[in-house]
């Protein structure tokens, strides 16, 4: 059995810090005496406010975007689709076409009405920029039959369109793909407006009094990045910060022992996912890939590194996601793994390239490499900068690829349906039977049928060990006593427009 020491470096990642500004009545920054100002610390920095660009799918940009802009529809904290700019929607004759009816009275923060022209222009801008969110809508077309209605048409039936639109944000028409200055002080229709933005440093916001649902309870939010973990948690304990999340396991007992602090963990939509490159000669055989899965004692690794925020996964997507289906566990069996590798003619002298990004995952990845080494499988652990990681991921320049893969749409269509077809080319794996199941699931407007079909697809992926799926992730939140109404979000994107505070 592999032995290793848990390191606090597992959570030494960049963080969001929403620090409160002074109130007009003399309140101070942070927790202080501010009556309607909130301070919170999340997980990742905000590098861009452009929800259509290259950073559009990052946690930081998504958190900022949901505060500043609006969507046609959005997921609530349980994953159900609710209306935002659209007050109702329905499919056409088939699920290849969806109609969205805009609510009346919605305006941008400058007072101009939000119209179907703004929605269409935003969709076309997202497609032109070809960022990560555009990949959910290949060759889709959005049109505006009237000023208060838009129609999204797909090349083939796509019942997941409403959930996938949870990643699509509306900005005013006329903002070009090249317009970066707009996002220094953007105009949006979300619950907050931007006062100042410095990438990866600070985002200062105020309540939008023109928001269609009414101004939020908070007056101001100020989002800052504080890289030092201990400083962030100290700020929570001293009251300078009101809400934090993405807390490492070894810090949770300390926070639970802090007077006036509430700690809660919630199941997330994320699963630790370790794809095998099936186009690599050494990994073409499902028997080899499954044997490698058996060779790692994931239960022990999780117990030591993530005793509260991790659990052995039993599916490809997390339980909150439509399409989750429980699979037969792949148990730790190093002797069976060694025998299967010998039988398959696996060359033990060949090193496998295991790539990952983000230092917080380093201890986990190194533990996996140690487990494989005990079965005679040599691994080169390659920690890469995000841009290099992404480039190599798409080029299949790896043998094992580690990602914490979330499903923010709460729909397996944007995970299984997007990443596993032969045409996606993400893993080097191709199975026509799987393609047929995924296509049928994507076309069905019946959610029960879709869940069943994605479950069948998941059985194939799990059986053939397209990857290892070791751990489902919980998110740990903590908040101070002045916060009276706060809902932890499974995607790490809490909705601060609905937070309430105690009276001053």
Beta strands, then each sheet from edge to edge (+ up, - down):
strand 1: 17-18
strand 2: 37-38
strand 3: 40-41
strand 4: 70-71
strand 5: 73-75
strand 6: 81-83
strand 7: 86-91
strand 8: 97-102
strand 9: 141-146
strand 10: 149-153
strand 11: 169-170
strand 12: 192-198
strand 13: 202-207
strand 14: 220-224
strand 15: 243-245
strand 16: 262-276
strand 17: 310-312
strand 18: 352-356
strand 19: 379-383
strand 20: 400-405
strand 21: 467-479
strand 22: 483-485
strand 23: 500-501
sheet 1: 2+ 14+ 1- 3+ 15+ 21- 16+ 20- 18- 19-
sheet 2: 2+ 14+ 1- 3+ 15+ 21- 17+
sheet 3: 2+ 14+ 13- 12+
sheet 4: 4+ 11-
sheet 5: 5+ 6-
sheet 6: 7+ 8- 10+ 9-
sheet 7: 22+ 23-
end
